[in-house]
Amino acid sequence: MYWIWQFVVSHRNATSLIITVLLSLAMMSAKKQDQQNIVKTLKLTIFSPAQLLVGSIYQINNIFAENKQLREQVVLTELENAVLREKLSEIFSTDEDLMEISPAYEIIPADIVAREPSFFYRTAIINAGANHGVKNSMPVISGGGVVGKVIAVLPLTSQIQMIYGPEEHISIEHQRTGTVGILEAKVDGTLFANVRSIAEVKIDDTLSTTGLGGVYPKGLKVGTIERIENSQNGDIFKRIYIKSAVDFERLRKVFVVKSEPQWEAIKKEIVVLEGGAN
């Protein structure tokens, strides 16, 4: 029996041809009932597994496509919620104001293709650049949480800086009380902020962007409070330590928010005014 198997493996093309010819002859000479039996046998032994394989591949492709759409939808929903929170915090004069709320930003999906060559990376490269509409200082998010911002742009790629870089400072606020602080980071990447000692903050409370500073839109989730270091000796501030809303170790896909940095617009106006003064 072994030599038969070895012959079949060594002469696959010839074996396939012989089997096909024999099956064709059998189908031609067999009765109608026998032909149906042969077809059923072939479907169960050869064609059915092949169909299952092709169907499985098709389903997997559909799952990947649906996952991508769902990720984009989640980010868009988070952005819409941020806009809604900002709008609802204002005093509406009429009900028509509520009807005018609409998504304020577009997003650009991107993959992280390279990271800073160190154990504790603070920058990364994404596969979206100026040709995709990316501009310098645009915020970057993932799953509704703030990742960082764009710091350099090329035609097809961009460099982003994470929020836990020591040089990064973001204006944040406590969602429940409105207490404002500045998000900072230690050398080891620990996120913290100093808030007023009388501020009513608790563990697991959520913090989000204030919209101040001109880079990050208001209402984007930054993280939650994981530890509070109370003030001592009459200090007017206490320190809160923050757990980021983003798992940076597993971060692979991000979204660039197409929001024009406000300070860029202001800078253009200053240039125009200076030109008019001269």
N, C-alpha and C positions, 0 to 999 in steps of 0.2 A: 504493500500500500504506500510505503514511503516514496518509492520510485515514481509512483503515479503523481503524487503531490509535487515532487521535485520537478517532474516533467511539465506539469501545469504551470508552476511558478516560472520556470525557465522559458516557456514558450506561451506567454500570456496571449499575445496577438493571435497566434495560430489556434490556440485553444478556444478563444472567443469566437473566431470565425467558424470553427468546426461545430461548436455548440449552436451558433446561430443557424447554420445550414441544416443541422439535424432537427432543430425545432421547427424550421420552416417546412421541411419535408414531412415532419410529423403532423403539422397543422394541415398541410395540403391533403394528406392521405387519411386523416382521421375523420370520424363522423362528427356531426355538428355538436352532439352532446360531449364527445371527447374533446373537441376544440374548446368548448366552454370550460371544461375541467382543467385543461392545460393553462388557459388564460387565468383562471382563478389561482392555480398553483403559482404561476409566475408573479402575480400580483402580491401574493402573501410572502413569497420567498425573496424576490428581487426588487420589484417596483415599490412595494410598501415601505421598506426601510429607506429607500432613496427619497420617496415623497416625504417621509417624516423628517429626514435630514434637511431637505430643501425648505420644508415648512418651518422647521426650528430656526434655520438661518434667517428666514424672512421675519419671524417673530422677534428674534434678537435685534435685528436692525430696527424694527418698529419700536422696541423698548428703548433703545439708545436715543432714537429721534424724539420719543415722547419725554424721556428724562431731560433732554436738552430744552425742550419747550417748557417743561414744568419748572426747571431751574430759572429760566428767563421770566416766567410768569410770577414766580415767588419774589424775585427781585423787583419786578414792576409793582407788585402788590405792596411790598414794603415801602417803595417810594411813594406810592399813592397814599398809603397810611400816614407817611411823614407829612405829606402836603395837607392831608385832611386834619391832622393834629394841629398843624400850624394855623390853618384857616379857622378851625373851631375855637382856637384860643383867642381869636379876635372877637369883637362885638359886631354882630351882623345887624345892619339896619333893616333889611328886608329878607324874606325867604328866598328871593331871587338870587341873592349872593351864594346861598348854599347850592343852587342849581348850576352855578358857573364853575364849580370845582372840577378840575380835570387833571390828568397826569401832567406834571410840569416838566418832566425830564425824559429823555431817551437814554437807552443804555447800549453799550457796545460790549458784547460777550468776547472774552479772550481767555486763552490758556497761558499758564506760567510755563515758559520754555527753558528758563535758566534761573539759577539763584546765585546770590553772592557766595563766592567760594570760601565759606567759613562755616563752622559748626553752628554759630548763632547768626543767621543771615538777617539783614535789615533791608535789603533791596532785592528786587527780582526783575526779570525781563518777561514781558508778555508779547504775544504774537498779534498785536494790533498797534497801528501807528497812525501817522498823519494821513495816510491814504484811507484810513477807516474813520477819520473824523476825530481822532484823539488829539488833545492839546495839552500843553504843559499846565500843571496844577489842577487838572481835573481829578475829582475824588474817585476812589476805587473801592468797591464794596463786594461782599460775597454773602449770600443768604440774608441780606438785610443788615449785616454788620459792617462797620467801617474797617477796611483793610489798610488804606493809606491814600497816597496821592501820586499822580504822575510827576516825575521830576526831569525826565528827558524824553524827547520824541524823535524818532526816525521815521522814514516813510512806511516801513512794514512792522516795526517793533517799537516798544517803549519801555522805559525803566520806571518802576514804581518804588516808592519808599513806604515801609510799613509804619504803623502808628507808634510802635515801640522803639523807634529810633530816638536817641537822646536829644537830637536837634529838633524833633517834631513837637509842636505845642498846639493843642486843639481846645477850643472853647467848648465846654460841655455843661449840661445842666441835669439836675435831678428831676425826673419826669413828674414825680408826685408833688414836690414842694416848689420846684422852679429854682432851687439853689444852684448857683453858677460857680464853676471852677475851671481851672486850666489843666487839661490832661498832659502829664509829663511821663517820662520813662527813665528809670535808672539804667546804668550801664548793662546790667544783666537782663534788661527788657521788662522789669517789673513796672506795671502801670500804676500811677497814683495821681491824686489831685488834692489840693488844699482847699478846704471849704470853711465857712464860718463855724466857730465852735458851737454856736447856738442852733446850727442847722439840724433839722430833724431827719436824719438819714439812718437807714437800717441795712443790715446784711441782706443781700439778694435784691436790693432796690435797683431799678434800671436807670442807666444814664444814657443820654443822647446828645447829639450835636445841637448847639444853639443857633447856628447860622451866622454867628459873628466871625469875623476874620476873612470872609470873602471866598473861602475855598469849599467848605463842606456845607451843603444845604441843611436847613433846620430839620430836626426830627430823626436823623439817622442814628440807629442804635450803636452805641460804643461798647457797652458791656454792663456788668452788674457789680455791685459792691461785695467783695469777699472778706474784707477786714477793715476795721476802723481803729485808728490810733488817736485816742482822745488827747485834747490839748493839756498842757501842763504849765504850772507856774503862771497862770493868767494869760496864756497865749490866746489870741483872738481867732486862731485857725486850728483846725484839726485835720489830720491826714486820712484819706480813704484810699484803700488799695482796691484795684479794679481788675476783674477777670474779663478779658476781651470776649466779645460775642463771636469772634472768629477763631477757629482752630487752625493756627498758622502751620502747624506741623503737617496737616493733611490738606493744606490749601493747594488746589490744582487749577481751579477755574474761578475767574473773577469777572466783574462787570465794571466798566468805566462809565461813570455818569456824565452825560454830555451837558454839563452846566458851565457856563462861562464864568470864570472867577471874577468876582466883583471888583477886586483891586485892579484887574487888567482894564476894565472899563473906566474906572476912576483915573488910572494912569493916562489913558488916552485923552480923557477930558482935560487933565492938567496940561498935557502937551499942547492941546488945542488952545487953551487959555494963555499959556506962555507964549505961543506963537502970535496970538492976537495982541498981547501986551507989547510985544516987540514991534 
